[in-house]
Structure formats: C-alpha cells, structure tokens
Amino acid sequence: MKKLRKLALVILILSVFQNLQGQLIVDTNFSPQYLVHNVLLSNNIAVSNISYTGVNRAIGYFDGTHSNIGLGNGLLMTTGSVETAVGAFIPTSFGINNGLPGDSALSVIAGDSTFDACVLQFDFIPFSDTVSFDFAFGSQEYPKYTCCKENDVFAFFISGPGITGEKNIALIPGTSIPIALKTVNGKDSAGSICGGSCFGANSNYYVDNLHGTTIGYGGFTKVLKAISDVTCGQTYHIKIAIADSYDHDFDSGVFLGGHSFRGGTTPLNISVSPSDSICPNDKVSISFPDNNPNHVPTWTFPNDANIISGSGFGPYVLSWGTSGARQISLLDTGACEYDRDSITINVAPCDVQVPNVFTPGSGDNNDVFRIINIDKYPYSNLQIYNRWGQQVYYSQNYNNNWNGGKECDGTYFYILTLENHEVKKGFVTIIRK
C-alpha cells in the first residue's frame, strides 16, 4: 500500500511539472516602466513619459515558450487578470471584474459602453521612417459570443507629426479594418449564441483554442504586426488600450511581442559564421545585412582581434589567438536612422588529442601520426625519438604529415611543443599492416 501511495505521489508531481512546462507563464511583479523598457522595446527607438491606467493584475510579463500563442515572451494586457490567460480554456469562466471604468476612445470603436480599461501609453522617437511591433489578441468570448454586440475591444492609437488625430493601427493586415471578434474569427457558426452572420471573417488569421490547454482564451489571432509610417527623429505618442464592452463579464487580452517595438519593420542582426564556438586561431566571418549606401557602420572589435580582412558592413574575417568570450558591437547610422546590435563570440580552448598508435600504409585516417586540433596551433614543434634516444623526426610546424618514414614497428617517444609553449609528452606505437 505504501508503495502504491508513493507511486501515486510521483505521478501527481510529474503531472503537475508537465502541466507547468506546457502552458503560458505570467508574472505581475514588474512595473509598467520596466515592462516597456526591458521587455517591449527593441532597436531604433527612444521612449519617455510612460504611464499606466488599470490594476496591477491586469498587466504583466508573459513567457509563451511552452504555449501555442506564437510569441516567445512579451507584455500581456488584459481586461481582468493575466492569470486568466494561463492554462486550459474554461468555457464556463466569467473572467475577473476589476470594477474600473472604460475608455472613451474604445467606447467609440465598440459602439457601446466599456469597462475595466487597461491602458498603457508613452511618447517615443523613432529613428526610422516606420514603427512596428508584433501582437496577438485573445478572448474568453471566442467562440460563444462571436458576432454578438457585447464584444471586448482593443486598439493601438498613435498620434504625432503627419497623423490626423489618433490613428488605430491594430488592423487586419492590408486593410483599415480594426481587429475584433466580429472581424477575425472561425468558421463554425454553431459555436455562437448570436448566430453566424460574421463567422469565417478573416479566418486565416484566427486560431481556434476551444480545446486548447496552454492559453485560457477560446480563440486568438495569429501573430500580427502593427505598423505605421512616421517621420524619423520626431516625437510621437502611442496609447495601447483594451477594455470590456457592454459589461464586466469575460476577459480578453492582447499579447505584445517581446523586444518587437522598434523603428522599422524587420530587425537587422549581425551575422556570424561559424555560429557556434570556435577554437583559437580559427577564422570567423562577421557581417551586417544593410545595403543602404547612405548608411555608415561603426564597428567595435576587441583589442586583441586579428582582423584579417574586411570593410564597411563586411564580411570581416577575424581570429583570436587565445580563448575567451569576445563581444563585437555595431552602430549603423544614416541621416536620422540608427541601428545597434552586438554579438558575443566564444573562443573555446581546443586541446590537442595525441594518438598512442597509428598504422602506416592502412589507407585510412590512422595512416599518419594524426594529432586532432593541431591545425589550431600553427608552428607547433614536434620531436620523435626512438628507444635509444635518437631523434628520428623533427618539424617546426607539424601538420599531421609524419607517416613513420622508414622507422620500424615499435614504440617511440614524442615531445610536442605548442605555439603557446604548452608541452605534451608521451609514447606512440607504429604498427604496419
């Protein structure tokens, strides 16, 4: 009986662990200022005057790595609690009532009263001619209240030079249609209590999550991109807002992709090859994918970098003689635009591996005295002695080319002095086939 109880406990613990590993993770222990600066922001943009209206539990950090939301991490804003977005969708859940008022601009979009508004806004200066970020919208109202009047509402209002009033950029791609339950949903009209007059609207952007186990909404959009033209170097304002409509019931949430709020639309990153660890004296290629002739790159390389070749945006060919982590950074500037990126290259010790036997004439990789990684240490000195102490081979730059010569089968003594003055000594046996 005790064994059965222990087994049941182990199964329960494993079950809980697996459930935690297979769902959204949220955390409300961060300020809105922290979430904007350290979670939301990417390159080419400067932010100030951050303000938030709402309760603490309505906004937080999320990790979507083990969920089906399509975003690795980011900032989550909801009409109730971020905890509602965690785990399996529960159709009977009414969500959280925060007892807060709505937002007048969202009420205009909804055509009805709004409640429990969650509003994040800040000023920003883009160093590009566009601004963009990734997002997904989900709701407990999917699919039961699709096509109903009482649908929750959200918007991304941007204002500033060249924009008349406030412009909502939470739109269906390629259109001026705001994203809502009525405009993005599935094709199963039987799931709605209000009929299917709007069902199937832009269903290619919709994810049915009715039986989902990692996100607590009945459905959500695929990852979309909010984008707006801007004037480089000018100050703009954005208001990110979500609210319940008609009543306080049922929660909705908007997921903002981590480090996706940026000047421009496509992140540019330093490219490095090979991308994994390299050995001392290995060559590595570094470049940056910017072909704009009006942009100027400023690279910062470690002082001990051996720059073999390269100019402009690259490729540069580099190497290092010793192990250690090396950081390379780039500032890419234009008339107003700028882009920053950095990358760390790990130069790992690559110990040589000396064999204790080789078989001349075998025709395989063992037919010479082949020392693994000796190519990482050019100008290494190799001395070979027979059992009488006579030197039978010598090289000041050994490159795996001793095949035993005319020496007889037997055991020989070697002294290998690497370029870093490390000395390795041992015995190697020649066995001819």
MILO-157687 format. One line per field, with one value per residue (C-alpha): y, z, x; residue number from 1. Coordinates in nm, 4 decimals, padded with zeros to 6 digits. Example, Ala and Ser with C-alpha at 12.3 -4.5 7.8 and 13.67 -1.06 7.14 Angstrom:
% residues 2
Y: c(-00.4500, -00.1060)
Z: c(00.7800, 00.7140)
X: c(01.2300, 01.3670)
nr: c(1, 2)
***
This chain:
% residues 433
Y: c(00.0000, 00.2400, 00.1680, 00.2457, 00.5757, 00.6704, 00.5841, 00.7937, 01.0860, 01.0610, 01.0506, 01.3558, 01.5519, 01.4612, 01.5579, 01.8988, 01.9538, 01.8606, 02.0924, 02.3812, 02.3046, 02.3051, 02.6339, 03.0089, 03.1584, 03.5071, 03.7414, 04.0654, 04.1628, 04.4206, 04.7873, 04.9167, 05.1208, 04.8079, 04.6149, 04.8830, 04.9440, 04.5892, 04.3665, 04.5517, 04.7770, 04.6815, 04.8902, 05.2318, 05.3886, 05.6042, 05.6088, 05.8506, 05.9556, 05.6055, 05.5889, 05.3114, 05.3103, 04.9895, 04.7341, 04.5520, 04.2089, 04.3211, 04.3727, 04.1632, 03.9740, 03.6501, 03.3589, 03.1818, 02.9360, 02.6308, 02.7612, 02.7919, 03.1732, 03.2057, 03.4572, 03.3592, 03.6280, 03.9814, 04.2061, 04.0979, 04.3439, 04.2185, 04.3314, 04.1208, 03.9311, 03.7921, 03.4695, 03.4107, 03.3605, 03.0699, 02.7055, 02.5465, 02.7454, 02.7111, 02.7966, 02.8460, 03.1083, 03.4648, 03.6188, 03.8900, 04.2076, 04.4818, 04.7382, 05.0011, 05.2430, 05.2029, 05.4234, 05.6799, 05.6151, 05.2402, 05.3026, 05.4806, 05.1770, 04.9345, 05.1436, 05.0692, 05.1385, 04.9946, 04.8792, 04.7590, 04.9527, 04.8639, 05.1460, 05.1806, 05.4912, 05.6622, 05.9012, 05.7690, 05.8967, 05.6584, 05.6530, 05.5179, 05.6042, 05.3336, 05.1961, 04.8434, 04.5704, 04.2161, 04.1225, 03.8688, 03.9225, 03.6562, 03.6410, 03.4261, 03.5499, 03.3329, 03.1488, 03.1719, 03.5479, 03.5920, 03.8134, 03.9434, 04.3126, 04.2843, 04.2198, 04.3329, 04.5912, 04.6937, 04.9425, 05.0869, 05.4631, 05.6512, 06.0296, 06.2802, 06.4571, 06.3601, 06.1858, 06.3438, 06.2926, 05.9400, 05.6558, 05.2969, 05.0616, 04.7391, 04.6450, 04.3404, 04.3278, 04.5310, 04.6895, 04.9696, 04.7243, 04.7126, 04.3678, 04.2416, 03.9242, 04.0257, 04.0788, 03.7847, 03.4512, 03.0888, 02.9272, 02.7306, 02.9484, 02.6865, 02.7925, 03.1397, 03.2207, 03.5202, 03.3380, 03.3194, 03.6387, 03.7325, 03.3874, 03.2990, 03.6609, 03.6645, 03.3121, 03.2770, 03.4987, 03.3031, 03.0190, 02.8027, 02.7323, 02.5884, 02.2690, 02.4296, 02.3500, 02.6251, 02.9511, 03.0374, 03.2004, 03.0240, 03.1690, 03.4193, 03.5758, 03.4591, 03.6813, 04.0047, 04.3213, 04.6714, 04.9221, 05.2949, 05.5425, 05.8049, 06.0841, 05.9891, 06.1792, 06.3272, 06.2706, 06.0507, 05.9171, 05.5699, 05.4534, 05.0763, 05.0053, 04.7129, 04.7029, 04.5000, 04.6098, 04.6090, 04.4611, 04.3456, 03.9781, 03.7657, 03.8589, 03.9414, 04.0008, 04.1468, 03.9922, 04.2320, 04.0568, 04.0893, 04.3285, 04.3865, 04.7558, 04.9125, 05.1687, 04.9839, 04.6549, 04.3946, 04.3571, 04.3625, 04.1498, 04.0818, 03.7594, 03.5349, 03.2143, 02.9704, 03.0457, 02.8109, 02.8201, 02.8490, 02.7485, 02.9808, 03.0921, 02.9785, 03.2277, 03.3732, 03.5825, 03.8834, 04.0943, 04.3118, 04.2934, 04.6650, 04.7557, 05.1228, 05.3218, 05.6236, 05.4335, 05.4286, 05.1347, 05.1822, 04.8508, 04.7942, 04.4941, 04.3643, 04.4968, 04.1511, 04.0728, 03.9761, 04.1486, 03.9521, 04.1357, 04.3354, 04.6795, 04.8539, 04.6226, 04.3228, 04.0477, 04.0874, 03.7869, 03.7730, 03.5385, 03.5273, 03.3512, 03.2769, 03.1519, 03.3653, 03.5453, 03.8348, 04.0918, 04.2716, 04.5652, 04.7800, 05.1232, 05.1718, 05.5375, 05.7298, 06.0772, 06.0032, 05.6274, 05.4203, 05.0554, 04.8898, 04.5282, 04.3214, 03.9606, 03.7510, 03.5026, 03.2241, 03.1249, 02.7942, 02.6080, 02.3329, 02.0809, 01.8702, 01.4963, 01.2879, 00.9235, 00.6432, 00.4309, 00.4699, 00.2279, 00.3497, 00.2096, 00.1331, 00.3883, 00.5278, 00.8256, 00.6351, 00.6000, 00.9049, 01.0436, 01.2481, 01.4931, 01.6264, 02.0090, 02.0581, 02.2938, 02.5289, 02.5709, 02.6585, 02.6438, 02.3700, 02.1856, 01.8038, 01.5812, 01.1990, 00.9752, 00.6003, 00.3782, 00.4560, 00.8298, 00.9098, 01.1768, 01.0225, 01.3058, 01.6819, 01.9551, 02.3234, 02.3411, 01.9993, 01.9465, 01.5769, 01.4636, 01.2096, 00.8599, 00.6882, 00.7147, 00.4139, 00.3527, 00.0025, -00.1007, -00.0254, 00.2389, 00.5927, 00.8912, 01.2306, 01.5869, 01.8277, 02.1984, 02.4095, 02.7713, 02.8812, 02.6989, 02.4208, 02.0936, 01.7494, 01.4321, 01.0663, 00.7456, 00.6390, 00.2956, 00.2222, -00.0908, -00.1501, -00.3636)
Z: c(00.0000, 00.0884, -00.2466, -00.4268, -00.2380, -00.3268, -00.6918, -00.6949, -00.5419, -00.8036, -01.0830, -00.9362, -00.9102, -01.2669, -01.3881, -01.2215, -01.3591, -01.7118, -01.6888, -01.5812, -01.8659, -02.1194, -02.0619, -02.0538, -01.7667, -01.6357, -01.3790, -01.2429, -01.0333, -01.2814, -01.3155, -01.6449, -01.6869, -01.6585, -01.8960, -02.1640, -02.1358, -02.0716, -02.2322, -02.5147, -02.6693, -02.9475, -03.1617, -03.3271, -03.0815, -02.7666, -02.5144, -02.2385, -02.0266, -01.9621, -01.7814, -01.6961, -01.6003, -01.4572, -01.1813, -01.1286, -01.2061, -01.5491, -01.6870, -01.6687, -01.8311, -02.0158, -02.1331, -02.4191, -02.4999, -02.3987, -02.5237, -02.8642, -02.8636, -03.1169, -02.9190, -02.7075, -02.4464, -02.4027, -02.2282, -02.1647, -02.1086, -02.0113, -01.9136, -01.5965, -01.4822, -01.6670, -01.4704, -01.6744, -01.9807, -01.8155, -01.8723, -02.0493, -02.1751, -01.9392, -02.1260, -01.8002, -01.6621, -01.6424, -01.6015, -01.3500, -01.2709, -01.1726, -01.1110, -01.3252, -01.5820, -01.9526, -02.2099, -02.4215, -02.7377, -02.7089, -02.6474, -02.9839, -03.1587, -02.9693, -03.0171, -02.6554, -02.3003, -02.1953, -01.8580, -01.6877, -01.9224, -01.9175, -02.0795, -02.1375, -02.3113, -02.3762, -02.6042, -02.8460, -03.1002, -03.3939, -03.5709, -03.8872, -04.1243, -03.9741, -03.6329, -03.5726, -03.3142, -03.3011, -03.1203, -03.0810, -02.9420, -02.7489, -02.5681, -02.3494, -02.5700, -02.8567, -02.9946, -02.7907, -02.8257, -03.1728, -03.3809, -03.0641, -02.9852, -02.6500, -02.7752, -02.5907, -02.7718, -02.8024, -03.0072, -03.0637, -03.1002, -03.2440, -03.2825, -03.3878, -03.6933, -04.0166, -03.8398, -03.8050, -03.4545, -03.3193, -03.5675, -03.4672, -03.6084, -03.4643, -03.8073, -04.0228, -04.2482, -04.5657, -04.4598, -04.2447, -04.0544, -03.6748, -03.5295, -03.3190, -03.2613, -03.5478, -03.7937, -03.7106, -03.6116, -03.7063, -03.9474, -03.7022, -03.6648, -03.4403, -03.1623, -03.1258, -02.9383, -03.1661, -03.4979, -03.7656, -03.9642, -03.9186, -03.8876, -04.1025, -04.1166, -04.1940, -04.0528, -04.1947, -03.9054, -03.6401, -03.4059, -03.2622, -02.8995, -02.7749, -02.6677, -02.6039, -02.2912, -02.2764, -02.3269, -02.1313, -02.4210, -02.6541, -02.9552, -03.0534, -03.3576, -03.5143, -03.4515, -03.6444, -03.6910, -03.6085, -03.8307, -03.9054, -04.1166, -03.9070, -03.9517, -03.8358, -03.5285, -03.4411, -03.1181, -03.1304, -02.8736, -02.8533, -02.6416, -02.6101, -02.4661, -02.4066, -02.2295, -02.1675, -02.3719, -02.2675, -01.9225, -01.6975, -01.7904, -01.9686, -02.0138, -02.3201, -02.3588, -02.6035, -02.6175, -02.7230, -02.8563, -02.6516, -02.7972, -03.1036, -03.0618, -03.2933, -03.5563, -03.8870, -03.9587, -03.9867, -03.7247, -03.8692, -03.6846, -03.7072, -03.8937, -03.7821, -03.9319, -03.7843, -03.5313, -03.2559, -03.0501, -03.2313, -03.1391, -03.1052, -03.4478, -03.6194, -03.8713, -03.8190, -04.0657, -03.9419, -04.1462, -04.1175, -04.3765, -04.4586, -04.8252, -04.7944, -04.9429, -04.7273, -04.4020, -04.2162, -03.9981, -03.6892, -03.5639, -03.2221, -03.2147, -02.9131, -02.8972, -02.9390, -03.2573, -03.5561, -03.8429, -04.1500, -04.3964, -04.4226, -04.4644, -04.4497, -04.3437, -04.4053, -04.4210, -04.1853, -04.1276, -03.7728, -03.5409, -03.1843, -03.0565, -02.7091, -02.5603, -02.4012, -02.4780, -02.7269, -02.7837, -03.1154, -03.1494, -03.4383, -03.4683, -03.8057, -03.8756, -04.1518, -04.1915, -03.8927, -03.8717, -03.6484, -03.5618, -03.2853, -03.2454, -03.0684, -03.0612, -02.8373, -02.9881, -02.7655, -02.8348, -02.6511, -02.5682, -02.8225, -02.6648, -02.8992, -02.8822, -02.9473, -03.0509, -02.8897, -03.2054, -03.5828, -03.8753, -04.1757, -04.5080, -04.3853, -04.6237, -04.3616, -04.1237, -03.8988, -04.1534, -04.0248, -03.6808, -03.6797, -03.3886, -03.3540, -03.3440, -03.4269, -03.7040, -03.4295, -03.3162, -03.6181, -03.5822, -03.3217, -03.2740, -03.2890, -03.1984, -03.2255, -03.0566, -03.0788, -02.7805, -02.7962, -02.7582, -03.1203, -03.2883, -03.5927, -03.6850, -03.6325, -03.7531, -03.6596, -03.7996, -03.7670, -03.9834, -03.9485, -04.2135, -04.0430, -04.1734, -03.9759, -04.2582, -04.2660, -03.8946, -03.7734, -03.5945, -03.2269, -02.9612, -02.9932, -02.7628, -02.8716, -02.7455, -02.8801, -02.8067, -02.8984, -03.0102, -02.6669, -02.5214, -02.3713, -02.3869, -02.4277, -02.3959, -02.4428, -02.6368, -02.9759, -03.1310, -03.5019, -03.6278, -04.0013, -04.1730)
X: c(00.0000, 00.2835, 00.4491, 00.1239, 00.0913, 00.4484, 00.3865, 00.0682, 00.2579, 00.5336, 00.2758, 00.0999, 00.4266, 00.5234, 00.1777, 00.1983, 00.5505, 00.4423, 00.1415, 00.3641, 00.6006, 00.3160, 00.1385, 00.1725, 00.3740, 00.2877, 00.4399, 00.2912, 00.5941, 00.7232, 00.6343, 00.4889, 00.8085, 01.0197, 00.7945, 00.8234, 01.1967, 01.3155, 01.0535, 00.8783, 01.1445, 01.3842, 01.6199, 01.5935, 01.3549, 01.3653, 01.0785, 00.9700, 00.6692, 00.5381, 00.2019, -00.0407, -00.4075, -00.5500, -00.4965, -00.1681, -00.3092, -00.4289, -00.0774, 00.2384, 00.5202, 00.4475, 00.6599, 00.4879, 00.7670, 00.5608, 00.2260, 00.0610, 00.0312, 00.3144, 00.5229, 00.8231, 00.7663, 00.6445, 00.3947, 00.0343, -00.2521, -00.5980, -00.9474, -00.9268, -00.6196, -00.3184, -00.3761, -00.6942, -00.4750, -00.2909, -00.3818, -00.6740, -00.9718, -01.2701, -01.5945, -01.7890, -01.5465, -01.6805, -01.3360, -01.2422, -01.4377, -01.1918, -01.4685, -01.2952, -01.4393, -01.3803, -01.2100, -01.3956, -01.1947, -01.2551, -01.6263, -01.6432, -01.4920, -01.7183, -02.0312, -02.1186, -02.0059, -01.6709, -01.5386, -01.2208, -00.9945, -00.6260, -00.4273, -00.0532, 00.0805, 00.4115, 00.5961, 00.8543, 01.1050, 01.1589, 01.4940, 01.3371, 01.0519, 00.8269, 00.7392, 00.6107, 00.5543, 00.4146, 00.0949, -00.1847, -00.5366, -00.7299, -01.0624, -01.2839, -01.5689, -01.4417, -01.6352, -01.9589, -02.0074, -01.8643, -02.0970, -02.2642, -02.2897, -02.1128, -01.7585, -01.4468, -01.2387, -00.8729, -00.6735, -00.3285, -00.3753, -00.0804, -00.0577, 00.2065, 00.3544, 00.1811, -00.1073, -00.4507, -00.5853, -00.5354, -00.4874, -00.5662, -00.3013, -00.4487, -00.5752, -00.6285, -00.3200, -00.3540, -00.6837, -00.8238, -01.0485, -00.9931, -00.9323, -01.2255, -01.4260, -01.6541, -01.3687, -01.1375, -01.2905, -01.3507, -01.5927, -01.8083, -02.1195, -02.2830, -02.0461, -02.2020, -02.5230, -02.5747, -02.5828, -02.3198, -02.3635, -01.9969, -01.8430, -01.5439, -01.4281, -01.0550, -01.0315, -00.6799, -00.5658, -00.7592, -00.6539, -00.9344, -00.8415, -01.1695, -00.9917, -00.6544, -00.4579, -00.1934, -00.3877, -00.7045, -00.8896, -01.1352, -00.9589, -00.6957, -00.5407, -00.2220, 00.0784, 00.0225, 00.2272, 00.1065, 00.2830, 00.2697, 00.4615, 00.6404, 00.8900, 01.2354, 01.3520, 01.0107, 00.8155, 00.5035, 00.2593, 00.1063, -00.1846, -00.2268, -00.5706, -00.8066, -01.1454, -01.4592, -01.7569, -02.1273, -02.0478, -01.7623, -01.8012, -01.5403, -01.1765, -00.9729, -00.6020, -00.3538, -00.0064, 00.2708, 00.5798, 00.8957, 01.1555, 00.9400, 00.8526, 01.1063, 01.1824, 01.1484, 00.9762, 01.2496, 01.5232, 01.8725, 02.1241, 02.4937, 02.5621, 02.8478, 02.9862, 03.0548, 02.7832, 02.8997, 03.2179, 03.5469, 03.8990, 04.1980, 04.3248, 04.0038, 03.8712, 03.5247, 03.3232, 03.1216, 02.8777, 02.5670, 02.2821, 02.2462, 02.2879, 02.1920, 02.4833, 02.3892, 02.4353, 02.7663, 02.8760, 03.0905, 03.2259, 03.3788, 03.6127, 03.8077, 04.1635, 04.3148, 04.1195, 04.3315, 04.1462, 04.2485, 04.0240, 03.7031, 03.5473, 03.2085, 02.9285, 03.1529, 03.2178, 03.5109, 03.7349, 03.8743, 04.0573, 04.1892, 04.4980, 04.3630, 04.0385, 03.7665, 03.4398, 03.4697, 03.1947, 03.1565, 02.9174, 02.7942, 02.6368, 02.4678, 02.3822, 02.2077, 02.0613, 01.8382, 01.8203, 02.0382, 02.0601, 02.2568, 02.3486, 02.6090, 02.7146, 02.9375, 03.1804, 03.3047, 03.6644, 03.6969, 04.0156, 04.0685, 04.3011, 04.5068, 04.4464, 04.7568, 04.7053, 04.9032, 04.9145, 04.8950, 04.9146, 05.1188, 05.0012, 04.6487, 04.4960, 04.2601, 04.2650, 04.5041, 04.7835, 04.9747, 05.0529, 04.7323, 04.7019, 04.3487, 04.3239, 04.6921, 04.5745, 04.4547, 04.8147, 05.0302, 05.4085, 05.3902, 05.7193, 05.7199, 06.0167, 06.0146, 06.2752, 06.3373, 06.4032, 06.7750, 06.7107, 06.7897, 06.5781, 06.4093, 06.1720, 06.1538, 05.9128, 05.8853, 05.5312, 05.3748, 05.0692, 04.9805, 05.2274, 05.4547, 05.3815, 05.6561, 05.9089, 06.1410, 06.1217, 06.0499, 05.7354, 05.7655, 05.7143, 05.8517, 05.8687, 05.7311, 05.7675, 05.5037, 05.5553, 05.2509, 05.2760, 05.1529, 05.4577, 05.2490, 05.4468, 05.2938, 05.4989, 05.4149, 05.4554, 05.3195, 05.3348, 05.3795, 05.2017, 05.2199, 04.9600)
nr: c(1, 2, 3, 4, 5, 6, 7, 8, 9, 10, 11, 12, 13, 14, 15, 16, 17, 18, 19, 20, 21, 22, 23, 24, 25, 26, 27, 28, 29, 30, 31, 32, 33, 34, 35, 36, 37, 38, 39, 40, 41, 42, 43, 44, 45, 46, 47, 48, 49, 50, 51, 52, 53, 54, 55, 56, 57, 58, 59, 60, 61, 62, 63, 64, 65, 66, 67, 68, 69, 70, 71, 72, 73, 74, 75, 76, 77, 78, 79, 80, 81, 82, 83, 84, 85, 86, 87, 88, 89, 90, 91, 92, 93, 94, 95, 96, 97, 98, 99, 100, 101, 102, 103, 104, 105, 106, 107, 108, 109, 110, 111, 112, 113, 114, 115, 116, 117, 118, 119, 120, 121, 122, 123, 124, 125, 126, 127, 128, 129, 130, 131, 132, 133, 134, 135, 136, 137, 138, 139, 140, 141, 142, 143, 144, 145, 146, 147, 148, 149, 150, 151, 152, 153, 154, 155, 156, 157, 158, 159, 160, 161, 162, 163, 164, 165, 166, 167, 168, 169, 170, 171, 172, 173, 174, 175, 176, 177, 178, 179, 180, 181, 182, 183, 184, 185, 186, 187, 188, 189, 190, 191, 192, 193, 194, 195, 196, 197, 198, 199, 200, 201, 202, 203, 204, 205, 206, 207, 208, 209, 210, 211, 212, 213, 214, 215, 216, 217, 218, 219, 220, 221, 222, 223, 224, 225, 226, 227, 228, 229, 230, 231, 232, 233, 234, 235, 236, 237, 238, 239, 240, 241, 242, 243, 244, 245, 246, 247, 248, 249, 250, 251, 252, 253, 254, 255, 256, 257, 258, 259, 260, 261, 262, 263, 264, 265, 266, 267, 268, 269, 270, 271, 272, 273, 274, 275, 276, 277, 278, 279, 280, 281, 282, 283, 284, 285, 286, 287, 288, 289, 290, 291, 292, 293, 294, 295, 296, 297, 298, 299, 300, 301, 302, 303, 304, 305, 306, 307, 308, 309, 310, 311, 312, 313, 314, 315, 316, 317, 318, 319, 320, 321, 322, 323, 324, 325, 326, 327, 328, 329, 330, 331, 332, 333, 334, 335, 336, 337, 338, 339, 340, 341, 342, 343, 344, 345, 346, 347, 348, 349, 350, 351, 352, 353, 354, 355, 356, 357, 358, 359, 360, 361, 362, 363, 364, 365, 366, 367, 368, 369, 370, 371, 372, 373, 374, 375, 376, 377, 378, 379, 380, 381, 382, 383, 384, 385, 386, 387, 388, 389, 390, 391, 392, 393, 394, 395, 396, 397, 398, 399, 400, 401, 402, 403, 404, 405, 406, 407, 408, 409, 410, 411, 412, 413, 414, 415, 416, 417, 418, 419, 420, 421, 422, 423, 424, 425, 426, 427, 428, 429, 430, 431, 432, 433)
***
